[in-house]
Amino acid sequence: MRRLWTSVACVLFGLAGCSYAQTVFSGNIQGVVTDPSGASVAGATVALRNVDTGVEVTATTSASGNYRFSSLAPGRYTVRVESAGFSVAEERVTLETNQTQGINIRLSLASSKQTVSVVS
């Protein structure tokens, strides 16, 4: 009976430990996307790519220009932001264990150069 209790306790505590480890050893990347005047950019697409694994996830900025990626593994990431009328912006960041990294991105206006492609 004692052996059964020990096995059950190990399983229960083992699961709790795994859940705890996932929470403690993950990090977050968050920030605000703004235009050249400092106003927030709503609806911008933010792509977060793990440089080491190639895994990419995307988010859209809120009405106040905020974005957040949670529960990330420590490692090297690229944050890429795109929005109509602006040039693409990209930042690189290294996320440490149990860290929240703030990456605020100021977009530049896109050039007024136009390209027309004709396909026949």
N, C-alpha and C positions, 0 to 999 in steps of 0.2 A: 504494500500500500504506500509506504514511504517513497519507493522508487517511482510509482505512478505520479504521486504528488510533485516530486522533483521534476519529472518530465513535463507535466502540465505547467508548472511554474516557469520552467525554461522557455517553453513555447510562448506563454503569455508575456513574459518579460522580454523575450527575444523580439516579438512583434512590436512591443512598445519601444524597444531600443531602436529598431529599424525606422519606425515612424519618427522618432525623435531625431535620429541622425539625418534624415532627409530634410527636416526643418532647420536644424542647426547649421548644417554644412552647405546650405544653398545661399545664393545672393540675389540681389535685385539690381536692375538698371532702370532708371527713370529720369525724366527731364521734361523740359518745356521747349517747344519749337516756336520761334518768333521770326518775324520779318525784319528787314533792315531798320525799321523805326522802333522795333522792340515790341510791337503788337503781336499777340498770340496768333498762331496759324492753326485754325480748326480744320479737321479732315485731312491732314497730311498723312501719308503712308510712311510708317516707320518699320524698316526691316532690320531685324537683329540676327546676325549670322555668327555662329560659333566657328572661329577660324580653324580649330583643331579637328572638329567633327564634320564641318560643312552643313550642319543642321541650321535651317533658317526659319524664323517665325516672324509674323508681321502683326502690326497693330495700327490703329488709326487714332490720331490725336483728338482729344476731347474739344469741346467748345472753347475751353481756356488754353488749348495748345498742349495739354499734358499727355504724356504716355508713360507706361510702366510695364516692365517685364519682370515677373516674379518667379521664385523657385528655380533659379538658374544654377547650374554647376559652375564651380570656379573655372576660370580659363580666359582665353583671349577672344574678344568679340569685335565685330564691326557693326556700327550703327549707321544705317543709311536712310536718309529722309528725302522724300519726293513730294512735291505739291505743284499743281498747275500754276504757271507764271513765275516759278522760281527755279534756280539751278539746283541740281542734286547736291546734297551735302553728305559728307561721310566722316565719321570719327572712329578711332580705334581705342579700345579700352581693355585693360586687364582686370578681371573681377576676382577678388580674393575670397576666401572662405568667410561666410557670414558677414558679407559687406553689402551695403547699398551704395551704388555708384551713381552720382548725379551727372548726367550728360545733357546740358542745355545746348541747343543747336540754333544758330541764327542763320536763316536762309538768305541768299542773295537773289536779287531779281534776275530772271533769265534774260539773255540778250534778245534784242528785238529782231535779230536775223531770222528770216523765214526760209524754209526749205520746201520746195514743191517736188514731189516725186510723181512721175507719170509712168504708169504700167500699162502696156498694151497687150 
